[in-house]
Amino acid sequence: MPACCEVTANDAAWSAADATSPKRIFLAFPEAVLALDWLLMTSAEQNRIERRSGQRFPYQIPVLLRVPAESRTGTGCTQDLSSRGALVWTDFPLKEGATLEMVLVMPSEITLGEDMNVCCHAHVMRLERVEGSKPAVAIKIERYEFMQLEASALQQHALREEHAVR
């Protein structure tokens, strides 16, 4: 802290019991005193900072997953979906950072038009393991390819596979 200013705060104002209410900090300069309101975030709030670039919709949509580099395919079901990403429940083994394709019918609420058959080119951002349920995969969608009607057959296959796994 430069010698030209002094920071003071009331110790009671910084109590952990009231950590989320605004605090007042006083910066004392030779010419003036500046009061600043400060809002502290708890570590739990810091961990929940929104990182998504698009609004997520809670749609459970069957998907077909494919790792092009390995010619492996599997199925899953979205927990939520946006134009830029998805959280997918799947037993299909994936690695963080893996490139994959995800085939699904993108709902009209996301396309702002009609339902569309889409092949999403994506990356696995993170893997989540929750005891007592299927693993979840956070997927970031990089780009789309809109598909012809035969994608519906892929969707039906994914749906059958997903129900067989459950």
Residue frames as a rotation matrix with the C-alpha (Angstrom) as fourth column:
MET 1
0.593 0.805 0.000 0.00
0.805 -0.593 0.000 0.00
0.000 0.000 -1.000 0.00
PRO 2
-0.063 -0.627 0.777 1.51
0.500 -0.693 -0.519 3.38
0.864 0.356 0.357 -0.95
ALA 3
-0.645 -0.288 -0.708 2.51
0.764 -0.251 -0.594 5.63
-0.006 -0.924 0.382 1.95
CYS 4
-0.942 0.242 0.231 0.14
-0.184 -0.951 0.247 8.31
0.280 0.190 0.941 0.69
CYS 5
-0.017 0.998 0.060 -3.03
-0.685 -0.055 0.726 6.51
0.728 -0.029 0.685 1.78
GLU 6
-0.892 -0.173 0.417 -4.30
-0.442 0.524 -0.728 4.50
-0.093 -0.834 -0.544 4.75
VAL 7
-0.297 0.808 -0.509 -6.96
-0.229 0.457 0.859 1.79
0.927 0.372 0.049 4.73
THR 8
-0.890 0.095 0.447 -9.22
-0.436 0.118 -0.892 1.39
-0.137 -0.989 -0.063 7.74
ALA 9
-0.249 0.858 -0.448 -12.21
-0.249 0.391 0.886 -0.84
0.936 0.332 0.116 8.39
ASN 10
0.051 0.379 0.924 -14.34
-0.997 -0.034 0.069 -1.54
0.057 -0.925 0.376 11.42
ASP 11
-0.879 -0.476 -0.028 -13.37
-0.471 0.877 -0.096 -5.05
0.070 -0.071 -0.995 12.63
ALA 12
-0.451 0.785 0.424 -16.97
-0.091 0.432 -0.897 -5.82
-0.888 -0.444 -0.123 13.54
ALA 13
0.305 0.582 -0.754 -17.98
-0.791 -0.286 -0.541 -5.10
-0.531 0.761 0.372 9.95
TRP 14
-0.210 -0.501 -0.840 -15.85
-0.888 0.456 -0.050 -8.01
0.408 0.736 -0.541 8.76
SER 15
-0.324 0.101 0.941 -17.44
-0.674 0.673 -0.304 -10.70
-0.664 -0.733 -0.149 10.91
ALA 16
-0.988 -0.113 -0.103 -17.98
-0.153 0.727 0.669 -14.04
-0.001 0.677 -0.736 9.20
ALA 17
-0.509 0.857 0.076 -21.59
0.571 0.402 -0.715 -14.18
-0.644 -0.321 -0.695 10.37
ASP 18
0.546 0.699 -0.462 -22.46
0.155 -0.626 -0.764 -11.26
-0.823 0.346 -0.450 8.13
ALA 19
-0.381 -0.909 0.168 -20.05
0.302 0.049 0.952 -11.97
-0.874 0.413 0.256 5.26
THR 20
-0.389 0.240 0.889 -22.47
0.920 0.143 0.364 -11.27
-0.039 0.960 -0.277 2.42
SER 21
0.724 0.647 -0.240 -23.69
0.637 -0.760 -0.127 -7.81
-0.265 -0.061 -0.962 3.42
PRO 22
0.523 -0.544 0.656 -21.93
0.340 -0.573 -0.746 -4.73
0.782 0.613 -0.115 1.99
LYS 23
0.312 -0.539 -0.782 -18.96
0.897 -0.105 0.430 -3.47
-0.314 -0.835 0.451 4.01
ARG 24
0.975 -0.047 0.219 -17.59
0.030 -0.942 -0.335 0.05
0.222 0.333 -0.916 4.11
ILE 25
0.200 -0.971 -0.134 -13.88
0.973 0.180 0.146 0.61
-0.118 -0.159 0.980 3.64
PHE 26
0.952 0.051 -0.302 -12.31
0.059 -0.998 0.015 4.02
-0.301 -0.032 -0.953 4.20
LEU 27
0.199 -0.907 0.372 -9.30
0.948 0.082 -0.307 5.08
0.248 0.414 0.876 2.18
ALA 28
0.791 0.026 -0.612 -7.65
0.328 -0.862 0.387 8.09
-0.517 -0.506 -0.690 3.83
PHE 29
0.191 -0.700 0.688 -5.62
0.869 -0.205 -0.450 10.25
0.456 0.685 0.569 1.49
PRO 30
-0.686 -0.483 -0.544 -3.89
0.690 -0.669 -0.275 13.47
-0.231 -0.565 0.792 2.59
GLU 31
-0.946 0.301 0.119 -6.46
-0.208 -0.847 0.490 15.46
0.248 0.439 0.864 0.60
ALA 32
-0.070 0.996 0.062 -9.66
-0.936 -0.087 0.341 13.50
0.345 -0.034 0.938 1.36
VAL 33
-0.668 0.019 0.744 -11.26
-0.362 0.865 -0.348 10.38
-0.650 -0.502 -0.570 2.78
LEU 34
-0.403 0.505 -0.763 -12.89
-0.815 0.181 0.550 8.05
0.416 0.844 0.339 0.27
ALA 35
-0.297 0.400 0.867 -15.51
-0.583 0.644 -0.496 5.56
-0.757 -0.652 0.042 1.46
LEU 36
-0.569 0.091 -0.817 -16.07
-0.708 0.451 0.543 2.44
0.418 0.888 -0.192 -0.62
ASP 37
0.384 0.690 0.614 -18.80
-0.816 0.565 -0.124 -0.15
-0.433 -0.453 0.779 -0.23
TRP 38
-0.600 -0.673 -0.433 -17.44
-0.775 0.623 0.104 -3.67
0.200 0.398 -0.896 -0.59
LEU 39
0.600 0.787 0.144 -19.40
-0.800 0.595 0.077 -6.88
-0.025 -0.161 0.987 -1.05
LEU 40
-0.530 -0.788 0.312 -17.67
-0.791 0.593 0.153 -10.05
-0.306 -0.166 -0.938 0.08
MET 41
0.407 0.598 -0.691 -18.44
-0.739 0.660 0.135 -13.42
0.536 0.456 0.710 -1.47
THR 42
0.428 -0.231 0.874 -18.15
-0.600 0.651 0.466 -16.62
-0.676 -0.723 0.140 0.47
SER 43
-0.667 -0.743 -0.052 -16.02
-0.551 0.445 0.706 -19.37
-0.502 0.500 -0.706 -1.05
ALA 44
-0.384 0.611 0.692 -19.20
0.540 0.757 -0.369 -21.34
-0.749 0.232 -0.621 -1.91
GLU 45
0.668 0.640 -0.379 -20.54
0.106 -0.586 -0.803 -18.36
-0.737 0.496 -0.459 -3.88
GLN 46
0.032 -0.745 -0.666 -17.21
-0.814 -0.406 0.415 -17.97
-0.580 0.529 -0.619 -5.66
ASN 47
-0.787 -0.340 0.514 -17.38
-0.083 0.885 0.459 -21.62
-0.611 0.318 -0.725 -6.74
ARG 48
-0.060 0.868 0.493 -20.86
0.727 0.376 -0.574 -21.09
-0.684 0.324 -0.654 -8.23
ILE 49
-0.249 -0.061 -0.966 -19.90
-0.403 -0.901 0.161 -18.25
-0.881 0.430 0.200 -10.56
GLU 50
0.701 0.633 0.328 -21.74
0.069 0.397 -0.915 -18.76
-0.710 0.664 0.235 -13.84
ARG 51
-0.407 -0.907 -0.106 -19.33
-0.161 -0.043 0.986 -19.81
-0.899 0.418 -0.129 -16.59
ARG 52
-0.109 0.436 0.893 -21.89
0.820 0.547 -0.168 -20.59
-0.562 0.714 -0.417 -19.27
SER 53
-0.928 -0.267 -0.261 -22.09
0.067 -0.806 0.587 -18.42
-0.367 0.527 0.766 -22.35
GLY 54
-0.634 0.766 -0.109 -25.73
-0.358 -0.166 0.919 -19.25
0.685 0.622 0.379 -23.14
GLN 55
-0.123 0.688 0.715 -28.95
-0.986 -0.006 -0.164 -19.90
-0.109 -0.725 0.680 -21.28
ARG 56
-0.967 -0.195 -0.162 -29.37
-0.204 0.978 0.044 -23.56
0.150 0.075 -0.986 -20.37
PHE 57
0.010 0.999 -0.045 -32.69
-0.927 0.026 0.373 -25.35
0.374 0.038 0.927 -20.74
PRO 58
-0.451 -0.192 0.872 -33.55
-0.696 0.687 -0.209 -28.39
-0.559 -0.700 -0.444 -18.59
TYR 59
0.476 0.600 -0.643 -34.22
-0.875 0.392 -0.283 -30.78
0.082 0.697 0.712 -21.50
GLN 60
-0.122 -0.448 0.886 -33.69
-0.369 0.849 0.379 -34.52
-0.921 -0.281 -0.269 -21.25
ILE 61
0.662 0.247 -0.708 -32.87
-0.736 0.036 -0.676 -35.37
-0.142 0.968 0.206 -24.85
PRO 62
0.659 -0.458 0.597 -31.31
0.313 0.889 0.335 -38.67
-0.684 -0.034 0.729 -25.99
VAL 63
0.539 -0.579 -0.612 -28.00
-0.800 -0.578 -0.158 -38.18
-0.262 0.575 -0.775 -27.77
LEU 64
0.896 -0.428 0.121 -25.64
0.442 0.834 -0.330 -40.29
0.040 0.349 0.936 -29.81
LEU 65
0.641 -0.750 -0.161 -21.97
-0.531 -0.586 0.612 -39.68
-0.553 -0.307 -0.775 -28.90
ARG 66
0.886 -0.417 0.203 -19.04
0.446 0.646 -0.619 -40.46
0.127 0.639 0.759 -31.17
VAL 67
0.418 -0.854 -0.309 -15.29
-0.200 -0.418 0.886 -40.08
-0.886 -0.308 -0.345 -30.66
PRO 68
0.917 0.057 -0.395 -14.08
-0.396 0.015 -0.918 -39.64
-0.046 0.998 0.037 -34.29
ALA 69
0.061 -0.991 -0.117 -10.40
-0.975 -0.034 -0.217 -40.32
0.211 0.128 -0.969 -33.55
GLU 70
-0.739 -0.340 0.582 -11.26
-0.544 0.810 -0.218 -43.73
-0.397 -0.477 -0.784 -32.10
SER 71
-0.564 0.617 -0.549 -14.40
-0.474 0.302 0.827 -44.63
0.676 0.727 0.122 -34.11
ARG 72
-0.852 0.322 -0.412 -16.24
0.521 0.594 -0.613 -45.34
0.047 -0.737 -0.674 -30.83
THR 73
-0.428 0.778 0.460 -19.92
-0.305 -0.603 0.737 -44.56
0.851 0.176 0.495 -30.29
GLY 74
-0.808 0.268 -0.524 -22.15
0.588 0.424 -0.689 -44.46
0.037 -0.865 -0.500 -27.26
THR 75
-0.006 0.887 0.461 -25.35
0.464 -0.406 0.787 -42.92
0.886 0.219 -0.409 -26.01
GLY 76
-0.865 -0.179 -0.468 -26.45
0.500 -0.351 -0.791 -40.54
-0.023 -0.919 0.393 -23.31
CYS 77
0.255 0.949 0.184 -29.17
0.871 -0.308 0.383 -38.19
0.421 0.062 -0.905 -22.23
THR 78
-0.500 -0.446 0.743 -28.86
0.169 -0.891 -0.421 -34.46
0.849 -0.084 0.521 -21.63
GLN 79
-0.314 0.384 -0.868 -29.64
0.928 -0.070 -0.367 -33.01
-0.202 -0.921 -0.335 -18.23
ASP 80
0.520 0.434 -0.736 -29.59
0.188 -0.898 -0.397 -29.52
-0.833 0.068 -0.549 -19.66
LEU 81
-0.060 -0.401 0.914 -28.75
0.974 0.175 0.141 -27.98
-0.217 0.899 0.381 -23.00
SER 82
0.373 0.149 -0.916 -27.87
-0.016 -0.986 -0.168 -24.62
-0.928 0.078 -0.366 -24.52
SER 83
0.992 -0.019 -0.127 -26.67
-0.128 -0.100 -0.987 -23.42
0.006 0.995 -0.102 -27.90
ARG 84
0.331 -0.944 0.002 -23.06
-0.768 -0.270 -0.580 -23.62
0.548 0.191 -0.815 -26.64
GLY 85
-0.737 -0.675 0.037 -23.01
-0.564 0.583 -0.585 -26.65
0.373 -0.452 -0.810 -24.36
ALA 86
0.426 0.852 -0.304 -24.69
-0.488 0.500 0.716 -29.48
0.762 -0.157 0.629 -22.51
LEU 87
-0.459 -0.429 0.778 -24.47
-0.856 0.447 -0.259 -31.66
-0.237 -0.785 -0.572 -19.45
VAL 88
0.203 0.448 -0.871 -24.90
-0.727 0.664 0.172 -35.28
0.656 0.598 0.461 -20.54
TRP 89
0.199 -0.064 0.978 -25.45
-0.761 0.619 0.195 -38.35
-0.618 -0.783 0.075 -18.36
THR 90
0.632 -0.032 -0.774 -23.65
-0.626 0.568 -0.535 -41.30
0.457 0.823 0.339 -19.94
ASP 91
0.740 -0.433 0.515 -21.80
-0.089 0.695 0.713 -44.52
-0.667 -0.573 0.476 -19.19
PHE 92
0.853 -0.431 0.295 -19.80
0.397 0.167 -0.903 -44.00
0.340 0.887 0.313 -22.39
PRO 93
0.381 -0.765 -0.518 -16.14
0.734 -0.090 0.673 -43.63
-0.562 -0.637 0.528 -21.30
LEU 94
0.716 -0.170 0.677 -14.79
0.384 -0.714 -0.585 -40.18
0.583 0.679 -0.446 -22.20
LYS 95
-0.102 -0.816 -0.570 -11.72
0.992 -0.130 0.007 -38.19
-0.080 -0.564 0.822 -21.19
GLU 96
0.581 0.217 -0.785 -11.50
0.318 -0.948 -0.026 -34.53
-0.749 -0.235 -0.619 -20.29
GLY 97
-0.167 -0.627 -0.761 -10.39
-0.489 -0.618 0.616 -32.57
-0.856 0.475 -0.203 -23.37
ALA 98
-0.587 -0.041 0.808 -11.59
0.491 0.776 0.396 -35.25
-0.643 0.630 -0.435 -25.82
THR 99
-0.700 0.390 -0.598 -13.06
-0.687 -0.596 0.415 -34.16
-0.195 0.701 0.686 -29.15
LEU 100
-0.711 0.511 0.483 -16.43
0.425 0.859 -0.285 -35.70
-0.561 0.003 -0.828 -29.89
GLU 101
-0.794 0.607 0.009 -19.55
-0.298 -0.402 0.866 -35.49
0.529 0.685 0.500 -32.01
MET 102
-0.766 0.642 0.046 -22.98
0.173 0.275 -0.946 -35.39
-0.619 -0.716 -0.322 -30.42
VAL 103
-0.836 0.545 0.067 -26.05
0.032 -0.074 0.997 -36.06
0.548 0.835 0.045 -32.57
LEU 104
-0.648 0.675 -0.354 -29.43
0.545 0.086 -0.834 -34.86
-0.532 -0.733 -0.423 -31.29
VAL 105
-0.015 0.710 0.705 -32.65
0.808 -0.406 0.426 -33.11
0.589 0.576 -0.567 -32.18
MET 106
-0.924 -0.336 -0.183 -32.13
0.381 -0.774 -0.505 -29.50
0.029 -0.537 0.843 -31.05
PRO 107
-0.115 0.972 -0.204 -35.47
0.935 0.037 -0.352 -28.20
-0.335 -0.232 -0.913 -29.68
SER 108
0.176 0.309 0.935 -37.20
0.745 -0.662 0.078 -25.15
0.643 0.683 -0.347 -31.15
GLU 109
0.951 0.183 -0.251 -36.74
0.308 -0.651 0.693 -23.22
-0.036 -0.736 -0.676 -27.88
ILE 110
0.202 -0.954 -0.219 -33.01
0.356 -0.137 0.924 -23.23
-0.912 -0.265 0.312 -28.53
THR 111
-0.509 -0.407 0.759 -33.00
0.829 0.006 0.559 -22.87
-0.232 0.914 0.334 -32.33
LEU 112
-0.454 0.480 -0.750 -35.69
-0.107 -0.866 -0.489 -20.15
-0.884 -0.142 0.445 -32.15
GLY 113
-0.410 0.372 -0.833 -37.28
-0.904 -0.043 0.426 -21.88
0.123 0.927 0.354 -35.13
GLU 114
0.666 0.621 -0.413 -38.16
-0.590 0.778 0.217 -25.51
0.456 0.099 0.885 -35.81
ASP 115
0.611 -0.470 0.638 -36.71
-0.245 0.654 0.716 -28.60
-0.753 -0.593 0.284 -34.13
MET 116
0.581 -0.484 -0.654 -33.52
-0.769 -0.064 -0.636 -29.47
0.266 0.873 -0.409 -36.03
ASN 117
0.910 -0.414 0.009 -31.40
0.406 0.897 0.175 -32.58
-0.081 -0.156 0.984 -36.42
VAL 118
0.726 -0.669 0.159 -27.91
-0.637 -0.741 -0.211 -31.48
0.259 0.052 -0.965 -35.46
CYS 119
0.577 -0.708 -0.408 -24.43
0.721 0.676 -0.154 -32.96
0.384 -0.205 0.900 -35.27
CYS 120
0.944 -0.253 0.210 -22.51
-0.322 -0.839 0.438 -30.93
0.066 -0.481 -0.874 -32.69
HIS 121
0.261 -0.938 -0.229 -18.72
0.444 0.327 -0.834 -30.90
0.857 0.116 0.502 -32.86
ALA 122
0.825 0.226 0.517 -17.63
-0.351 -0.513 0.784 -30.51
0.442 -0.828 -0.344 -29.26
HIS 123
-0.357 -0.919 -0.169 -15.05
-0.200 0.252 -0.947 -30.96
0.912 -0.305 -0.274 -26.52
VAL 124
0.481 0.399 -0.780 -15.36
0.652 0.432 0.623 -32.58
0.586 -0.809 -0.053 -23.11
MET 125
0.222 -0.342 0.913 -14.81
-0.386 -0.891 -0.240 -29.81
0.895 -0.299 -0.330 -20.56
ARG 126
-0.579 -0.401 0.710 -15.10
-0.808 0.164 -0.566 -31.84
0.111 -0.901 -0.419 -17.36
LEU 127
-0.310 0.439 -0.843 -16.32
0.095 0.897 0.432 -35.14
0.946 0.053 -0.320 -15.94
GLU 128
-0.292 0.302 0.908 -18.59
-0.919 -0.352 -0.179 -35.31
0.266 -0.886 0.380 -12.89
ARG 129
-0.556 0.116 -0.823 -19.04
0.161 0.986 0.030 -38.42
0.816 -0.116 -0.567 -10.80
VAL 130
-0.235 0.582 0.778 -22.04
-0.924 -0.383 0.008 -38.49
0.303 -0.717 0.628 -8.47
GLU 131
-0.965 -0.162 0.205 -22.43
-0.233 0.887 -0.398 -41.50
-0.117 -0.432 -0.894 -6.20
GLY 132
-0.429 0.837 0.340 -25.54
0.257 0.474 -0.842 -43.52
-0.866 -0.274 -0.418 -7.05
SER 133
0.702 0.665 -0.254 -26.04
-0.086 -0.275 -0.958 -42.13
-0.707 0.694 -0.136 -10.56
LYS 134
0.638 -0.443 0.630 -24.49
0.769 0.342 -0.539 -42.21
0.023 0.829 0.559 -14.00
PRO 135
-0.383 -0.816 -0.434 -21.40
0.697 -0.563 0.443 -40.10
-0.606 -0.133 0.784 -14.66
ALA 136
0.797 0.588 -0.137 -22.07
0.387 -0.672 -0.632 -36.68
-0.464 0.450 -0.763 -16.16
VAL 137
-0.288 -0.860 0.421 -20.02
0.920 -0.126 0.372 -35.02
-0.267 0.495 0.827 -18.90
ALA 138
0.422 0.321 -0.848 -19.91
0.111 -0.946 -0.303 -31.25
-0.900 0.034 -0.435 -19.40
ILE 139
-0.082 -0.352 0.932 -19.65
0.939 0.285 0.190 -30.63
-0.333 0.892 0.307 -23.14
LYS 140
-0.096 -0.016 -0.995 -18.73
-0.136 -0.990 0.029 -27.39
-0.986 0.138 0.093 -24.91
ILE 141
0.518 0.366 0.773 -20.20
0.698 0.342 -0.629 -27.18
-0.494 0.866 -0.078 -28.41
GLU 142
-0.464 -0.796 -0.389 -17.76
0.293 -0.552 0.781 -25.65
-0.836 0.248 0.489 -30.91
ARG 143
-0.688 0.279 -0.670 -19.83
-0.703 -0.483 0.521 -25.83
-0.178 0.830 0.529 -34.10
TYR 144
0.023 0.821 0.570 -22.89
-0.234 0.559 -0.796 -27.47
-0.972 -0.115 0.205 -35.64
GLU 145
-0.964 -0.026 -0.266 -23.77
-0.266 0.178 0.947 -29.34
0.022 0.984 -0.179 -38.79
PHE 146
-0.097 0.988 0.124 -27.46
-0.779 0.002 -0.627 -29.43
-0.619 -0.157 0.769 -39.62
MET 147
-0.889 -0.301 0.345 -28.42
-0.127 0.886 0.445 -32.89
-0.439 0.352 -0.826 -40.82
GLN 148
-0.544 0.709 -0.449 -31.02
-0.591 0.056 0.805 -34.33
0.596 0.703 0.389 -43.14
LEU 149
0.362 0.865 0.347 -33.93
-0.872 0.182 0.454 -36.43
0.330 -0.467 0.820 -41.86
GLU 150
0.393 -0.222 -0.893 -31.84
0.062 0.975 -0.215 -39.59
0.918 0.029 0.396 -41.56
ALA 151
-0.677 -0.613 0.406 -30.50
-0.334 -0.236 -0.913 -38.15
0.656 -0.754 -0.044 -38.31
SER 152
0.151 0.814 0.561 -33.83
-0.967 0.004 0.254 -39.14
0.205 -0.581 0.788 -36.80
ALA 153
0.721 0.044 -0.692 -32.81
-0.083 0.996 -0.023 -42.77
0.688 0.074 0.722 -37.21
LEU 154
-0.381 -0.911 -0.158 -29.67
0.214 0.079 -0.974 -42.02
0.899 -0.405 0.165 -35.22
GLN 155
-0.512 0.281 0.812 -31.82
-0.776 -0.557 -0.297 -40.38
0.369 -0.781 0.503 -32.55
GLN 156
0.610 0.790 -0.063 -34.09
-0.707 0.578 0.408 -43.42
0.359 -0.205 0.911 -32.38
HIS 157
0.340 -0.598 -0.726 -31.04
0.280 0.801 -0.529 -45.66
0.897 -0.023 0.440 -32.03
ALA 158
-0.689 -0.624 0.369 -29.69
-0.108 -0.415 -0.903 -43.44
0.717 -0.662 0.218 -29.23
LEU 159
-0.094 0.755 0.649 -33.07
-0.950 -0.263 0.169 -43.48
0.298 -0.601 0.742 -27.50
ARG 160
0.770 0.362 -0.526 -33.29
-0.276 0.931 0.238 -47.29
0.576 -0.038 0.817 -27.65
GLU 161
-0.053 -0.893 -0.446 -29.72
0.378 0.396 -0.837 -47.63
0.924 -0.213 0.317 -26.36
GLU 162
-0.650 -0.189 0.736 -30.33
-0.472 -0.658 -0.586 -45.16
0.595 -0.729 0.338 -23.53
HIS 163
0.333 0.852 0.405 -33.45
-0.909 0.175 0.378 -46.99
0.251 -0.494 0.833 -22.34
ALA 164
0.670 -0.150 -0.727 -31.61
0.057 0.987 -0.151 -50.33
0.740 0.060 0.670 -22.53
VAL 165
-0.427 -0.904 0.000 -28.82
0.159 -0.075 -0.984 -48.95
0.890 -0.421 0.176 -20.30
ARG 166
-0.407 0.362 0.839 -31.27
-0.844 -0.501 -0.193 -47.68
0.350 -0.786 0.509 -17.66
